[in-house]
Amino acid sequence: MIDGLREPVYLAPTLRPILDTVLIWALRTCHWVRVTSGNDHIHAWNSLHYTNQAVDLMSDNLDELNSFLSRIGYRTLYQVRGHFNHVHVELASRGLAD
């Protein structure tokens, strides 16, 4: 299941491929996923969040979630400055957005 941490979490339709993929992962692995941010929070000045091409996710298994998303071709940020408690996932790395 995918939940939102803050209400409302703004998720643009462009993020649907990520969310659909993550939902399938969560259902198959029985792990939970929570959306912590779309385009609804303060991010770095050049963040893809502002163009609705990135989403931040929490899970009870961040390592496995990050590994899965990276393996299928998404660019992720995890275990780097500012991204220790969530996985940042970008659409642009798969060529799905400009």
Residue frames as a rotation matrix with the C-alpha (Angstrom) as fourth column:
MET 1
0.577 0.817 0.000 0.00
0.817 -0.577 0.000 0.00
0.000 0.000 -1.000 0.00
ILE 2
-0.546 -0.696 0.466 1.13
0.680 -0.693 -0.240 3.56
0.490 0.186 0.852 -0.69
ASP 3
0.505 0.639 -0.580 0.25
0.851 -0.479 0.214 6.30
-0.141 -0.602 -0.786 1.80
GLY 4
0.221 -0.417 0.882 1.09
0.268 -0.843 -0.466 9.99
0.938 0.340 -0.075 1.99
LEU 5
-0.439 -0.472 -0.764 2.99
0.864 0.011 -0.503 11.45
0.246 -0.881 0.404 4.93
ARG 6
-0.835 0.185 -0.519 1.81
0.040 -0.919 -0.392 15.04
-0.549 -0.348 0.760 4.66
GLU 7
-0.100 0.846 0.523 -1.62
0.976 0.187 -0.116 16.04
-0.196 0.499 -0.844 3.52
PRO 8
0.913 0.368 0.176 -2.09
-0.093 0.609 -0.788 17.03
-0.397 0.703 0.590 0.85
VAL 9
-0.266 -0.941 0.211 0.80
0.109 0.188 0.976 15.52
-0.958 0.282 0.052 -1.08
TYR 10
0.519 0.444 -0.730 0.65
-0.622 -0.390 -0.679 16.87
-0.587 0.807 0.074 -4.63
LEU 11
-0.376 -0.583 0.720 1.35
0.145 0.731 0.667 14.13
-0.915 0.355 -0.190 -7.15
ALA 12
-0.121 0.256 -0.959 1.20
-0.859 -0.511 -0.027 15.12
-0.497 0.821 0.282 -10.79
PRO 13
0.851 0.503 0.150 -0.01
-0.338 0.744 -0.577 12.61
-0.402 0.440 0.803 -13.40
THR 14
0.468 -0.750 -0.467 3.55
-0.663 0.052 -0.747 12.53
0.585 0.659 -0.473 -14.76
LEU 15
-0.428 -0.661 0.616 4.57
-0.904 0.296 -0.310 10.59
0.022 -0.689 -0.724 -11.64
ARG 16
0.567 0.800 0.194 2.13
-0.800 0.591 -0.101 7.76
-0.195 -0.098 0.976 -12.35
PRO 17
0.511 -0.402 -0.760 4.77
-0.294 0.749 -0.593 5.42
0.808 0.527 0.264 -13.85
ILE 18
-0.626 -0.754 0.198 6.82
-0.411 0.104 -0.906 5.58
0.662 -0.649 -0.375 -10.64
LEU 19
-0.382 0.529 0.758 3.82
-0.896 -0.009 -0.445 5.12
-0.229 -0.849 0.477 -8.38
ASP 20
0.690 0.620 -0.372 2.44
-0.705 0.692 -0.154 2.20
0.162 0.369 0.915 -10.42
THR 21
0.139 -0.749 -0.647 5.83
-0.191 0.621 -0.760 0.48
0.972 0.229 -0.057 -10.31
VAL 22
-0.755 -0.442 0.484 6.23
-0.507 -0.075 -0.859 1.08
0.416 -0.894 -0.167 -6.59
LEU 23
0.089 0.870 0.486 2.73
-0.978 0.168 -0.123 -0.20
-0.188 -0.464 0.866 -5.87
ILE 24
0.709 0.107 -0.697 3.47
-0.391 0.883 -0.262 -3.45
0.588 0.458 0.667 -7.70
TRP 25
-0.347 -0.912 -0.220 6.74
-0.153 0.287 -0.946 -3.80
0.925 -0.295 -0.239 -5.73
ALA 26
-0.609 0.144 0.780 4.92
-0.788 -0.227 -0.573 -3.18
0.095 -0.963 0.252 -2.43
LEU 27
0.476 0.874 0.100 2.20
-0.877 0.480 -0.027 -5.72
-0.072 -0.075 0.995 -3.20
ARG 28
0.599 -0.290 -0.747 4.67
-0.223 0.835 -0.503 -8.38
0.769 0.467 0.436 -4.34
THR 29
-0.409 -0.885 -0.222 7.05
0.074 0.211 -0.975 -7.94
0.909 -0.415 -0.021 -1.41
CYS 30
0.442 0.694 -0.568 4.49
0.699 0.129 0.703 -7.14
0.561 -0.708 -0.429 1.34
HIS 31
-0.601 -0.611 -0.515 6.43
0.787 -0.564 -0.250 -3.98
-0.138 -0.556 0.820 2.26
TRP 32
0.573 0.777 -0.262 4.77
0.718 -0.630 -0.296 -0.62
-0.395 -0.019 -0.919 2.84
VAL 33
-0.550 -0.646 0.529 5.62
0.804 -0.581 0.126 2.56
0.226 0.495 0.839 0.97
ARG 34
0.410 0.624 -0.666 4.79
0.723 -0.667 -0.179 6.12
-0.556 -0.408 -0.724 1.95
VAL 35
0.162 -0.285 0.945 5.04
0.737 -0.602 -0.308 9.16
0.656 0.746 0.113 -0.33
THR 36
0.000 -0.223 -0.975 6.82
0.892 -0.441 0.101 11.89
-0.452 -0.869 0.199 1.61
SER 37
-0.072 -0.017 -0.997 7.00
-0.116 -0.993 0.025 14.53
-0.991 0.118 0.069 -1.08
GLY 38
0.309 0.144 0.940 5.99
0.930 0.160 -0.330 15.35
-0.198 0.977 -0.085 -4.61
ASN 39
-0.470 -0.362 0.805 5.84
0.544 -0.837 -0.059 19.00
0.695 0.410 0.591 -5.67
ASP 40
0.560 0.820 0.114 4.57
0.287 -0.321 0.903 20.10
0.777 -0.473 -0.415 -2.28
HIS 41
0.779 -0.388 -0.493 7.60
0.530 -0.014 0.848 20.89
-0.336 -0.922 0.195 -0.16
ILE 42
0.723 -0.613 -0.318 10.85
-0.646 -0.764 0.003 22.85
-0.245 0.203 -0.948 -0.19
HIS 43
0.751 -0.513 0.417 13.59
0.576 0.817 -0.032 21.21
-0.324 0.264 0.909 -2.26
ALA 44
-0.341 -0.924 -0.175 16.91
0.553 -0.347 0.757 22.23
-0.760 0.161 0.629 -3.82
TRP 45
-0.126 0.321 -0.939 16.52
-0.410 -0.879 -0.245 25.14
-0.903 0.354 0.243 -6.25
ASN 46
-0.418 -0.110 -0.902 17.03
-0.908 0.074 0.412 22.89
0.021 0.991 -0.131 -9.30
SER 47
-0.680 0.153 0.718 15.07
-0.223 0.889 -0.401 19.89
-0.699 -0.433 -0.570 -8.03
LEU 48
-0.900 0.389 -0.196 13.00
-0.067 0.321 0.945 17.82
0.431 0.863 -0.263 -10.45
HIS 49
-0.543 0.747 -0.383 10.26
0.754 0.234 -0.613 17.93
-0.369 -0.622 -0.691 -7.81
TYR 50
-0.361 0.374 -0.854 9.37
-0.083 -0.925 -0.370 21.41
-0.929 -0.063 0.365 -9.11
THR 51
-0.523 0.196 -0.830 8.76
-0.852 -0.146 0.502 20.07
-0.023 0.970 0.243 -12.62
ASN 52
0.424 0.792 0.439 6.74
-0.810 0.548 -0.207 17.09
-0.404 -0.268 0.874 -11.34
GLN 53
0.475 -0.347 -0.809 9.44
-0.519 0.632 -0.576 14.60
0.711 0.693 0.119 -12.33
ALA 54
-0.625 -0.711 -0.321 10.53
-0.104 0.484 -0.869 13.38
0.773 -0.510 -0.377 -8.88
VAL 55
0.606 0.773 0.186 9.00
-0.389 0.084 0.917 11.87
0.694 -0.628 0.352 -5.78
ASP 56
-0.568 -0.730 0.382 10.37
-0.697 0.179 -0.694 10.98
0.438 -0.660 -0.610 -2.33
LEU 57
0.446 0.702 -0.555 9.40
-0.338 0.706 0.622 7.65
0.829 -0.090 0.552 -0.79
MET 58
-0.362 -0.454 0.815 9.75
-0.930 0.235 -0.282 5.99
-0.064 -0.860 -0.507 2.61
SER 59
0.377 0.454 -0.808 9.41
-0.458 0.849 0.263 2.27
0.805 0.271 0.528 3.20
ASP 60
0.797 -0.118 0.593 10.00
-0.510 0.395 0.764 -0.38
-0.324 -0.911 0.255 5.80
ASN 61
0.376 -0.743 0.555 12.74
0.592 0.653 0.473 -1.65
-0.713 0.150 0.685 3.47
LEU 62
0.727 -0.096 -0.680 14.47
-0.380 -0.881 -0.282 1.33
-0.572 0.463 -0.677 1.85
ASP 63
-0.358 -0.933 0.040 17.49
-0.518 0.234 0.822 -0.69
-0.777 0.274 -0.567 0.76
GLU 64
-0.502 0.216 0.837 15.40
0.554 0.824 0.119 -3.15
-0.664 0.524 -0.534 -1.23
LEU 65
0.633 0.771 -0.067 13.16
0.488 -0.465 -0.739 -0.41
-0.601 0.435 -0.670 -2.67
ASN 66
0.435 -0.558 -0.706 16.17
-0.603 -0.763 0.231 1.61
-0.668 0.325 -0.669 -3.81
SER 67
-0.598 -0.704 0.382 17.84
-0.239 0.613 0.753 -1.44
-0.765 0.359 -0.535 -5.28
PHE 68
-0.099 0.672 0.733 14.70
0.739 0.543 -0.398 -2.41
-0.666 0.503 -0.551 -7.20
LEU 69
0.814 0.478 -0.331 14.12
0.190 -0.756 -0.626 1.08
-0.549 0.447 -0.706 -8.63
SER 70
0.127 -0.864 -0.487 17.78
-0.707 -0.423 0.567 1.47
-0.696 0.272 -0.665 -9.61
ARG 71
-0.567 -0.371 0.736 17.86
0.071 0.868 0.492 -1.97
-0.821 0.331 -0.465 -11.21
ILE 72
0.141 0.700 0.700 14.92
0.853 0.274 -0.445 -1.19
-0.503 0.659 -0.559 -13.50
GLY 73
-0.226 -0.443 0.868 16.50
0.915 -0.401 0.034 2.08
0.333 0.802 0.496 -14.61
TYR 74
0.830 0.484 0.277 15.25
0.354 -0.842 0.408 4.92
0.430 -0.241 -0.870 -12.42
ARG 75
-0.349 -0.875 0.337 17.79
0.151 -0.407 -0.901 7.40
0.925 -0.263 0.274 -11.08
THR 76
0.730 0.568 -0.380 17.57
0.444 0.028 0.895 7.34
0.520 -0.822 -0.232 -7.30
LEU 77
-0.243 -0.740 0.627 19.23
-0.401 -0.512 -0.760 9.23
0.883 -0.436 -0.173 -4.49
TYR 78
0.890 0.448 -0.086 19.59
-0.133 0.436 0.890 7.27
0.436 -0.780 0.448 -1.25
GLN 79
0.686 -0.631 -0.361 22.19
0.666 0.347 0.660 7.14
-0.291 -0.693 0.659 1.49
VAL 80
-0.379 -0.730 0.568 23.61
0.792 -0.574 -0.210 10.46
0.480 0.370 0.796 0.30
ARG 81
-0.945 -0.068 -0.320 23.38
0.251 -0.778 -0.577 13.91
-0.210 -0.625 0.752 1.87
GLY 82
-0.624 0.766 -0.151 19.74
-0.743 -0.642 -0.188 14.82
-0.241 -0.005 0.971 2.45
HIS 83
0.213 0.697 -0.685 18.49
-0.835 0.494 0.244 11.35
0.508 0.520 0.687 1.49
PHE 84
-0.830 -0.558 -0.001 19.20
-0.458 0.681 -0.571 9.03
0.319 -0.474 -0.821 4.40
ASN 85
-0.707 0.609 0.360 15.60
-0.124 0.394 -0.911 8.45
-0.696 -0.689 -0.203 5.53
HIS 86
0.499 0.867 0.006 13.92
-0.153 0.095 -0.984 8.23
-0.853 0.489 0.180 2.11
VAL 87
-0.399 -0.524 0.752 14.51
0.703 0.352 0.618 7.32
-0.589 0.775 0.228 -1.53
HIS 88
0.035 0.306 -0.951 14.33
-0.459 -0.841 -0.287 10.15
-0.888 0.447 0.111 -4.07
VAL 89
-0.226 -0.016 0.974 13.19
0.666 0.727 0.167 8.80
-0.711 0.687 -0.154 -7.46
GLU 90
-0.316 0.027 -0.948 13.37
-0.466 -0.875 0.131 10.70
-0.827 0.483 0.289 -10.76
LEU 91
0.660 0.639 0.395 11.44
0.128 0.422 -0.897 10.14
-0.740 0.643 0.197 -13.98
ALA 92
0.694 -0.311 -0.650 13.92
-0.681 -0.578 -0.450 11.85
-0.235 0.754 -0.613 -16.28
SER 93
-0.295 -0.921 0.253 16.54
-0.758 0.387 0.525 9.13
-0.582 -0.037 -0.812 -15.95
ARG 94
-0.279 0.255 0.926 14.31
0.354 0.924 -0.148 6.66
-0.893 0.286 -0.348 -17.80
GLY 95
-0.989 -0.117 0.096 13.73
0.133 -0.374 0.918 9.08
-0.071 0.920 0.385 -20.67
LEU 96
-0.279 0.960 0.018 10.09
0.958 0.277 0.069 9.48
0.062 0.036 -0.997 -19.65
ALA 97
0.771 0.484 -0.414 10.29
0.515 -0.856 -0.042 13.23
-0.375 -0.180 -0.909 -19.22
ASP 98
0.590 -0.564 0.577 12.32
0.336 -0.479 -0.811 16.08
0.734 0.673 -0.093 -20.74
